[in-house]
Amino acid sequence: MPPINWGEILFYIFVAVTAVQVFFYAFFFSRVAFFRPKTKTQSQQHPVSVVICARDEDENLARNLPGVLVQQYSSSSEVVVINDNSVDDSKYILQELKRTFRSLNVVELTQEAKLISGKKYPLSIGIREAKHEVLLLTDADCVPSSEHWIEKMQNGYDNGVEIVLGYGAYHKTTGILNKLIRFETFHTALQYLSYALAGMPYMGVGRNLSYKKDLFLRNKGFSSINHIPSGDDDLFINKVASKSNTAVVIDPDAVTRSIPKTTWAGWLKQKARHYTTAKFYKPRHKFFLGLYFSTQFLYYPLLAAALLFYDWRFVLPVFGIRLLWQAFILRKAMVKMGEKDLWPWFVFLDMWMFFYYIIFAPALWRRPRRSWN
C-alpha cells in the first residue's frame, strides 16, 4: 500500500475550499457588484413614517435627528421618535426640535415592558403610532448620507414588495480599527443584500430598513421573538421575507452612517451581542452562511499548508484565481456602496476575518443579554 501523500490531500482540499469561495463571489456577491435598479414604468412617492427608538441618546438626537427632519420629500412624511425611559436630556432636546419641525412626533415611554426584552416593545409602540403604511427604520446614532434618503428608500417599493433593505454604514475616520469595523459592516451588507437579490433574503439591519405596517401587524409583530433581546431587525426579516416581497436599494444617497466604536472593547461587545441571533435563522440560511464562513476561515491556513507541503507552482495559480475574482467583485461593490477607500486594503482585511471568526465564534452559543442599549 503506497504511503499517504498528505501534501496532495491538503492541495485538493484547498482547491475545493477555493471553488466554494469563488462560487459565492460569482453567484451571490456579483449581484451587488453589478446591481442596477429596475426601470419603473411609473414612479410613486408613498407617504412614509420614519421610526426611531432612543434611550439616553440626547447627544445623538441633537447631532443626527435634524438630518432626518430636513429630508427633501414631496409626499407626506413624519418622524416618530420613541423616547424609551430616558434619564438624560433627551426629552428636552426633542421638545426643542418639535418647536421647529412639525413632522416630528414624540412618544414618551415611562414604564418598562415586562417579559419583553430589548427594544421590541418601544419599537412596536412607535410602529403602531405611525400614521403611514410605509415604515422606514433607523437608529438615533445614525444620520442619512443625503437629503434624499427617504425618497431613495421608498423608491424600492413596487407591486408585491413589502420589505426594502438598505445599507447602514459607518463614518470614515483614521486608524486600523475604523477600517476593520467598516469592512466587517460592508462584508455583512454584501451578504444580506446579495442573498436578497438571489431570492434568499435572510436579514436586514435596523439602521436602514423599511417595511410595511400591514406586514408587521399581519405577522403579529415581534410576538414570536419577544423572548430574544436582539432580532427586531434580522430575525423579524428572516421570518417574513421572501423572494417575491423583498427588494434592495443600493445608492450612495440612500445610505445611513453611524459613528463607529473607538475602542476594541466597545466594538467587541457590540458585535458579540449582534451574533447571538444567528442561531435562530432558518436552516437554509444557516447552511449557506455556515458554508461561506467555514471556507473563508479555512482558506488562508490551507493556503499556507499547501505552499509548505505541496508544489507552489500548482498552489499559486489556484490562489490567483480567487484573488483576481475577489479583487474585481469587491472593487465594484465597494464603489457602489461608498467604501472604495477600503479596496487597497482588501487582502489584509480578508486575512483579518480568520481572527475575527475566532474571536466571535463563542457568541453564536452565548445567551443574549437582555438590555438593548
N, C-alpha and C positions, 0 to 999 in steps of 0.2 A: 504493500500500500504506500503510494507516494506521500511524502510529508505535506502537511497543510501549508499553503502559501498565504500567510496572514496579510502580507503586503497587498497581494492581489485582491483578497477579500475586502480589505479596507478601501481599496480603489473602487471596487464595484459598488460598495455601499455609498461612497462619496458620489459616484455617478448617479445613483438612484436618488439621493437627497438633493443633488443639484437639479435633477429633472423635475422633482416636485416643486422646488423653488421657482424654476423657470415657468412651470405651468401656472403658478399663482400670479406671476408678473404678467404672463401673456393672457390668461383667461380673465383674471379679476382686475388687477391694478391698471392694466392698459385702458380699461373703460373710463377711468378718471383722467388718465393722460390724454386721451383722445375725445373727451367729453364735449359734446355740443348740445346746447338746449334744443328741444324740439321747436320747430317753427309752428306757431299757432295761427290758425285761420282768423281768430278773433281774440282780442285781449280783454280781460275783465279785471277790474280792481275791486276786490272784496273788502267789505268792512272788516277791520282787524282789531282784536283785543290783545295787547301785549301784557303778559302776566309775569310779575317779578316777585319772588319771595325774599324777604330781608329780615335778618335777625342781628341786631347790633352792627349795622352796616352804615353808620352815619357818614363816615369818610367816603366810602364807596358810592353812596347815594348822592352826596354832594358833588363828587367827581364825575360820575358816569351817567346818572339819570337825565341830566339835561341833554345828553347826546341822543337819548331815546325820545325825549319830548319834542325835539326840534326836527323830527323826520319830515321830509318833503313827501307828502302823500295826499293825493287829491280826494280820495274816498274817505269815508268815516273811519276814525281810529281812536282808540283810548289806551291809556296805560294804567293797568291795575297793579298797585303795589300792596302786598300783604305785609304789614309790619308785625312780625311774629314775636310778641312778648319782649321787644327790645327794651333794654335798660339804659341805653346810651341816648344821644340826642337825635335819633332817627325821627322821632315824632315831630320835633320842631323843624327839622330840615324839610320834611315832607309838607308840613303846613305852609312853610315859606314858598316852596315850589308850587304848591297848589294855588297860591295867590296869583302866580304868573301864568300857569298853564292850566287852562280849563279842562283839558283832556285827561288830567291826572285824577284817578280815583283811588283813594287810600282806604284800605280795610285794616282796622286796628284789631289785633287779637290780644286778649289779656288773659286767656286761660290756655293751659296745655291740654292736648287731646290725650285721653287715656288709652293705652293699648295700641296706639298708632305711632310708630317711631319714625324718625327722620322728618322730612319736610312735606310729606304727602298730605297731611291734614291742612296746613296753611295753603298749599298749592291747590288742593281740592276746593277750598273756600274761595280762592281767587278765581278759579275756573267757573264756579257756579255764579259768582258775582259778575263775570264778564258779560257784556251786552251783545257781543257779536259771535257769529258761528266760527270764524277762523281765529284760532288762538296762536299766538307767537310767544314762545317762552324764552327767557334769558335770565341771567343772574345779576345781582346787584353789583358784582365786581366786574361786569362786562360792559363794554361800550361798542356800539356799532362802528364799523370802519368807514361808513359814509352816511349821508343823509337819505340814501335810497335803500336802506336795509329792509324796511317794511315792504316797500314796493317790489324789490327783487325776490324776497322770500315768498310773498303771496303769489307771485307770478308763477311759482312752481305748481300751483293748483290747476287741474284740468278735469275733464269728465272722469269720474270714478276715483280721483285722488283724494285721500283723506289725511295723508301724512306727508310733510315735506321736511327732509333732513338738510341741515346746513352745517357749516364748519365753524366751530368755536375755537379760535386760535389764541396765542399769547403774544404780548408785545415783545419786540426785539430789544434786547439790552446787551451789554457786554458780558463776557465771561463764558466759560465752557458749560456751566450749569444751565444757562439760558439756552444754549444750543441743544443740550440733551433734552430739556423739557419740551422745547418746540419740536424737535424731531420726533419724540415719542408721541406728542399730540398729533402731528402730521401723519405719522405712521398709523395711529389708531383711526384717524379720519379716512386715510387712504383705504383702509379695510372696510369700514362700515359703509362708506359711500360706494365703493366698487361692488360690494356684495349686493347692495340695493339695486345698482344698475344691472347686475346679473340676475335679478329677480329673486334674491335671497336676503331681504332686509332683516337685520338682527338687532340693531340698536340705534339710538341717537344720543345726542348729548344735550342736557338741559341748558347749556349756554347759548344754543342756537337751534331751536326745534319748533316746528309748527304742526299742529293737528287740529281737527275739527272738534268742536264742543260736543256734537252729537256722537262722535266716535267714543269720546271719553264717557259720556253718560250711558251709552248703549252697552258698554263693557263694564259698567258699574265701577268706573273709576279705578282706584288703586286697591279695591277690596281684596283681590286675590294675593296682593303682595304687601299688605299693610304691616305684616309682621317683620318685614325686612327693612332696616333703616334706609338703605340706598335703593336704587332701582326705579325711582319715579320717572327717570328718562329711559334708560336702556331696557329694564325689564318690562316696562309698560309697552314700549315699542316692540320688543321681542314677542310679546303676547299678541298684539293686534295688527302688526304689519304683515302685508302680503305682497306678492309680485304686482298685483293689479292696483293696490291702493296707496302705493308709496312712490314718491318722486324725490329727486335731489336737486339742490341748487348749488352750483359751483361758480361763484362770481366774486371777484375782489370786493365789490360793493356790498355783498351780502354776508360778509364775514363779521363776527364779533370778536373782540380781543379783550383779554384779561391781563392783569399784572401777574407775572409768574412768581412762584416762590423764590426767595433769595438765599435760602439755606437748604443744605442737603436734608437735614432732619425734617424740615417743613414739607419738602416735596415727597420724601419717602412716606411720611404719614398720610399725605393726601392720596398718593397712588395706591397705597395698601388698602385704604378704605374703598376706593373705586373697584378694585379687583375682587372684592368679596362677593359680588353679584354674578360673576361669570359662571359659577357652577349651576345657576338656575336657568341658563339658556336652554333652548330646545336642543335635542340630541344632534340633529343635523348640523346646527351651527357649531356646537361644541366639537363635533368631529372635524369639520373643515378648519376651524380656528386652531384646534389642537394639532392637526397635521401640519399647518403652516408654522406654528410656534416651535414645535419639536424639531422640524427640519432646519429652521433658522438657527435654533440653539445648537444643533449638532454640526452645522455647516463648517465653521472655522476649525473646531477641533479635528474633524475628519480631514479637512484640507491639510492641516499640519501633519497629521498622522500619515496621510497618503504621500506627502512630499518626503517624509522621513523614511518610509518603509517600501515605497514603490518608485517607479521611474518618473521623475519630474516632467519628462517630455510628454507623457500622457496626462499627467495631472494638471499642468498649467493650461492646456487648451480647454479642458472642462471648466476650470476656474474662469477662464477668459470669456467663455460663452455667457455665463451668468453675469459676470461683471459688466460686460458691454450692454447686455439687455437691461440689466438693472439701472445702469447709468442713464440710458436712453429714456426709460419709463419714468424714473424718478425726476429727471430734469423737467420733462414736460409736465408732470403732475405738480411739482413744486412751483413752477412758473404759474400754472393755473390757480394754485391755492395761495399765492403770495408769499412763498417761502423759498424763493430761488437762491437766497444767500446761503442756505444750508447745503446746496448741491456740492460745492467743492469739498465739503466735509463728509460726504455720504458714506465713504468706505470706513472711515473711523467710527462714524455713528452707527453703521450697520454692525461693526465688530462689538461696539459697546452693548448692543442688545443681548449678547451672550451673558454678560454680567447682570444686565437688567433682569433677565429671566431668573437668574439665581437668586437675586435679591427679593423679587416679588412673588416667586412661586408659593411660598408659605401662605400668602394672602388668599389663595384660592380655597384653602381649607379653614382659614381663621374665621371665628364667629364675628359677624359685623358689629361695630359699635352702634349705639342706639341714638346718639345725637347727630344732627346734620350740619351743625356749624360750630 
